[in-house]
Amino acid sequence: MIKHFKKKQGLLAVLLVSSMTAMAQSYVTYNHDDAKMNQITVQEIGSGGLTPAFYYDVFHRSYQRSAASKNKLSFRSLAGVAAYQQITDAEQVDSALTKRAEIEALNVADRTGGTLDVAWLAEGSKLTAKMQDFQNNINRIVGAGGTFQEKERWTEYYNVYHCAIQATQDAYMPNAQRKKQYLRIYKDVSRQNETLIAYLIQLNSRQKTAELLSATNERTTHKAAFATQAHNRWREAAWKAVSHNDE
């Protein structure tokens, strides 16, 4: 019984404290200044009037005249409209940047070649074959009568074109431009190879001419023996003719 009574007392004390707190809060909330409330209302939404009017007419006349048109609500509305326009612009910019990023990703893949060099697949075999022909003709220089210095000079040409091919394969460029570079290298190699072939022909002709001249100088002629044999045949023919006439 005593415990039940103590519980009721505690509950009443809690209710009493709560009611006192609520009354204190309602008193504080209700106790306000009309002039400040009007000023805040005018500043926020532009409605109402500033009080006391005499004070504002004397000390803040310009503010009182323009306070209703300079309220925060109008600025908030303008800021909201501007922000909405910014959202639209931001979406357009984001969409444009996304599309541009996709295009640039394709361009990067095209320029780097990735794991597949399309231009080399189209022109690589032809260029490789021409480079091999050029290398074979360079190896024929010494055998055709050229010097090792001449072979070294043509080998440097070969190394230049080989380096150009590797640089084109590693370059950051579109496949169309890469193909143009391969074809340009092929054209240059073909022209140099034709020049080398003409030079090899010249060396070969020079060597053959030297061999023919050497063979002519070393050949032994037998003109005297041939003349003696012809004279003997003539004399035998003459004796046979005389013998036949005597008979």
C-alpha positions in Angstrom: 0.0 0.0 0.0 2.8 2.4 1.0 4.7 1.5 -2.2 1.6 2.2 -4.4 1.2 5.6 -2.7 4.9 6.5 -3.3 4.5 5.6 -7.0 1.5 8.0 -7.3 3.5 10.8 -5.6 6.4 10.3 -8.0 4.0 10.4 -11.0 2.3 13.5 -9.7 5.8 15.2 -9.2 6.8 14.4 -12.8 3.5 15.7 -14.2 3.9 18.9 -12.1 7.4 19.6 -13.4 6.3 18.9 -17.0 3.4 21.3 -16.7 5.6 24.0 -15.2 8.1 23.6 -17.9 5.4 23.9 -20.6 4.0 27.0 -19.0 7.4 28.5 -18.8 8.0 27.8 -22.5 4.6 29.1 -23.5 5.3 32.3 -21.5 8.7 32.8 -23.2 7.2 32.1 -26.6 4.3 34.4 -26.1 6.4 37.2 -24.7 7.5 38.9 -27.9 8.1 42.4 -29.3 5.6 43.6 -31.9 8.0 46.0 -33.5 10.6 43.2 -33.9 8.0 40.8 -35.2 6.9 43.4 -37.8 10.4 44.1 -38.9 11.2 40.4 -39.3 7.9 39.8 -41.2 8.7 42.7 -43.6 12.3 41.4 -44.1 11.2 37.9 -44.7 8.0 38.1 -46.8 7.5 41.9 -47.4 4.0 42.0 -45.8 3.0 44.2 -42.9 4.5 47.5 -41.8 7.4 48.7 -39.8 6.7 50.0 -36.3 7.0 52.4 -34.8 6.4 54.3 -38.0 7.6 57.6 -36.5 11.0 56.1 -35.8 11.5 54.8 -39.3 10.2 58.0 -40.9 12.8 59.9 -39.0 15.8 57.7 -39.0 15.3 55.1 -41.8 12.9 56.6 -44.3 14.6 55.1 -47.3 14.6 51.7 -45.8 10.9 51.9 -44.9 10.0 52.9 -48.4 12.0 50.0 -50.0 11.7 47.3 -47.3 8.6 45.7 -48.9 10.3 45.3 -52.3 13.6 44.1 -50.8 12.3 41.2 -48.7 14.1 37.9 -48.6 11.2 36.0 -50.1 11.7 37.7 -53.5 15.4 37.0 -53.3 14.7 33.4 -52.5 12.3 33.1 -55.4 14.9 34.6 -57.8 17.6 32.4 -56.4 15.3 29.4 -56.9 14.7 30.3 -60.5 18.4 30.8 -61.1 19.2 27.5 -59.4 16.7 25.7 -61.5 18.2 27.2 -64.7 21.6 26.1 -63.4 20.3 22.6 -62.9 19.2 22.5 -66.5 22.5 23.9 -67.7 24.4 21.5 -65.5 22.5 18.6 -66.9 23.3 19.7 -70.5 27.0 20.2 -69.6 27.1 16.8 -68.0 25.4 15.2 -71.0 27.8 16.9 -73.4 30.8 15.9 -71.3 29.6 12.3 -71.1 29.3 12.1 -74.9 32.7 13.8 -75.3 34.3 11.4 -72.9 32.9 8.4 -74.9 34.2 9.9 -78.1 37.6 10.6 -76.6 37.7 7.0 -75.3 37.2 5.8 -78.8 39.8 8.2 -80.1 42.3 7.0 -77.5 41.7 3.4 -78.4 42.0 4.3 -82.1 45.2 6.3 -81.6 46.9 3.9 -79.3 45.9 0.9 -81.4 45.2 -1.1 -78.3 46.0 -4.7 -79.0 45.2 -4.5 -82.7 47.0 -2.2 -85.2 44.5 -2.2 -88.1 46.8 -0.2 -90.3 49.7 -2.7 -89.8 47.4 -5.6 -90.6 46.6 -3.9 -93.9 50.1 -2.7 -94.9 52.4 -4.7 -92.7 53.1 -7.7 -94.9 53.8 -5.6 -98.0 56.2 -3.3 -96.1 57.9 -6.3 -94.4 58.5 -7.9 -97.8 59.9 -4.7 -99.2 62.2 -4.3 -96.2 63.4 -7.9 -96.7 64.2 -7.3 -100.4 66.1 -4.2 -99.4 68.1 -6.2 -96.8 68.9 -8.9 -99.4 70.2 -6.4 -101.9 72.4 -4.8 -99.2 73.9 -8.2 -98.6 74.8 -8.5 -102.3 76.9 -5.3 -102.4 80.2 -7.0 -101.4 79.7 -9.9 -103.6 79.0 -7.6 -106.6 82.3 -5.8 -106.1 81.3 -3.1 -103.6 83.2 -2.2 -100.4 82.3 -2.8 -96.8 81.9 0.9 -96.3 79.3 1.1 -99.0 77.4 -1.8 -97.4 77.5 -0.1 -94.0 76.1 3.1 -95.5 73.2 1.3 -97.1 72.7 -0.6 -93.8 72.2 2.7 -92.0 69.4 3.5 -94.5 67.8 0.2 -93.6 68.1 1.0 -89.9 66.5 4.4 -90.4 63.4 2.9 -92.1 63.2 0.1 -89.5 63.2 2.8 -86.7 60.5 4.7 -88.5 58.3 1.7 -88.6 58.7 1.1 -84.9 58.0 4.7 -84.1 54.8 4.6 -86.2 53.7 1.5 -84.4 54.2 3.1 -81.0 52.9 6.6 -82.0 49.7 8.1 -80.6 47.8 8.7 -83.8 44.6 7.5 -85.6 44.8 4.3 -87.7 44.2 6.4 -90.9 47.2 8.6 -90.2 49.2 5.5 -89.2 48.4 3.9 -92.5 49.6 7.0 -94.4 52.9 6.8 -92.6 53.3 3.1 -93.4 52.6 3.8 -97.1 55.1 6.7 -97.1 57.8 4.5 -95.6 57.0 1.8 -98.2 57.4 4.4 -101.0 60.7 5.6 -99.6 62.0 2.1 -99.1 61.0 1.1 -102.7 62.8 4.2 -104.1 66.0 3.4 -102.2 65.8 -0.2 -103.2 65.5 0.7 -106.9 68.6 3.0 -106.5 70.5 0.1 -104.8 69.5 -2.3 -107.6 70.8 0.1 -110.2 74.0 0.4 -108.2 74.3 -3.4 -108.1 73.8 -3.6 -111.8 76.6 -1.1 -112.3 78.9 -3.0 -110.0 78.1 -6.3 -111.8 78.7 -4.7 -115.2 82.0 -3.2 -114.0 83.1 -6.6 -112.7 82.2 -8.4 -115.9 83.9 -5.8 -118.0 87.0 -6.2 -115.9 86.9 -10.0 -116.3 86.5 -9.7 -120.1 89.4 -7.3 -120.3 91.5 -9.5 -118.2 90.7 -12.6 -120.3 91.5 -10.7 -123.5 94.9 -9.6 -122.2 95.8 -13.1 -121.1 94.7 -14.9 -124.3 97.7 -16.3 -126.5 97.4 -15.8 -130.2 99.0 -18.3 -132.8 99.0 -16.2 -135.9 102.4 -17.4 -137.2 101.4 -21.1 -136.9 98.1 -20.4 -138.6 99.9 -18.7 -141.4 102.4 -21.5 -141.8 99.6 -24.1 -141.9 97.7 -22.1 -144.5 100.9 -21.8 -146.6 101.5 -25.5 -146.4 98.0 -26.3 -147.5 98.4 -23.9 -150.4 101.6 -25.5 -151.5 100.1 -29.0 -151.3 97.2 -27.9 -153.4 99.6 -26.4 -155.9 101.7 -29.6 -156.2 98.6 -31.7 -156.7 97.5 -29.4 -159.5 100.9 -29.7 -161.3 101.0 -33.4 -161.0 97.6 -33.7 -162.5 98.5 -31.6 -165.5 101.7 -33.7 -166.2 99.6 -36.8 -166.4 
